[in-house]
Amino acid sequence: MAERVTIKVPRRARDPLAQVAQERGLTVGQLVEQLASQQRTAAQIAERVAAERKAAREVIGGDISDEEFERTPDVLVNLYSLAAERREQV
């Protein structure tokens, strides 16, 4: 059995968690474990962003800088224009 610890939360947080857990047929502890497993750390997010940028660079065959990715928050929409700009420069 996994080690148990106590997490202190205000009643206004505990009561809704208990309701959701009950509706899902879980204990509050199981619900919290489920919620925690769905969250990513900053390091995990950074790793995923780096991997996605690497894949995008490989697909378009260009060297898009991280700054260009940052300037273009919706990369999927703007990836074609970035690739076209790179091809014009070559």
C-alpha positions in Angstrom: 0.0 0.0 0.0 1.3 3.5 -0.8 2.3 5.8 1.9 -0.5 8.1 3.0 -0.1 11.8 3.9 -2.6 14.5 4.9 -3.3 17.5 2.7 -5.0 20.3 4.5 -7.4 22.3 2.3 -10.2 24.7 3.2 -13.7 23.2 3.5 -14.7 25.2 0.5 -12.2 23.1 -1.5 -12.8 19.8 0.2 -16.6 19.7 -0.1 -16.6 20.1 -3.9 -13.8 17.5 -4.3 -15.8 15.1 -2.1 -18.9 15.6 -4.3 -17.0 15.0 -7.5 -15.3 12.0 -6.0 -18.6 10.5 -4.9 -20.2 11.1 -8.3 -17.2 9.2 -10.0 -17.3 6.4 -7.5 -13.9 7.4 -6.0 -12.5 8.4 -2.7 -11.2 11.9 -2.4 -7.7 10.5 -2.3 -8.2 8.6 -5.5 -9.6 11.8 -7.1 -6.6 13.9 -6.0 -4.3 11.2 -7.3 -6.1 11.2 -10.6 -6.0 15.0 -10.9 -2.3 15.1 -9.9 -1.4 12.6 -12.6 -3.0 14.8 -15.2 -0.8 17.8 -14.3 2.6 18.4 -15.9 5.6 20.0 -14.2 7.4 23.0 -15.9 10.2 20.6 -16.9 7.8 18.2 -18.5 6.1 21.0 -20.4 9.5 22.4 -21.6 10.5 19.0 -22.7 7.3 18.6 -24.7 7.6 22.0 -26.3 11.2 21.3 -27.3 10.2 18.0 -28.9 7.3 19.6 -30.8 9.5 22.4 -32.1 12.1 19.8 -33.2 9.5 17.9 -35.0 8.1 21.0 -36.7 11.6 22.0 -37.8 12.2 18.5 -39.3 8.8 18.6 -41.2 9.4 22.0 -42.8 13.1 21.4 -43.4 14.0 24.8 -41.9 15.7 26.2 -38.9 13.1 28.2 -37.1 14.5 29.8 -34.0 12.8 29.6 -30.6 12.3 33.4 -30.9 10.3 32.8 -34.1 8.2 30.2 -32.4 7.6 32.7 -29.5 6.6 35.4 -31.9 4.1 33.1 -33.5 1.9 31.7 -30.6 -0.4 29.8 -33.0 2.4 28.0 -34.9 0.1 25.5 -36.6 -1.8 28.4 -38.3 1.4 30.3 -39.2 3.8 27.5 -39.9 3.2 27.6 -43.6 4.1 31.3 -43.8 7.2 30.8 -41.7 8.3 28.0 -44.0 7.6 30.1 -47.1 9.7 33.0 -45.7 12.6 30.5 -45.0 12.4 29.1 -48.5 12.5 32.6 -50.0 15.7 33.3 -48.1 17.4 30.2 -49.4 
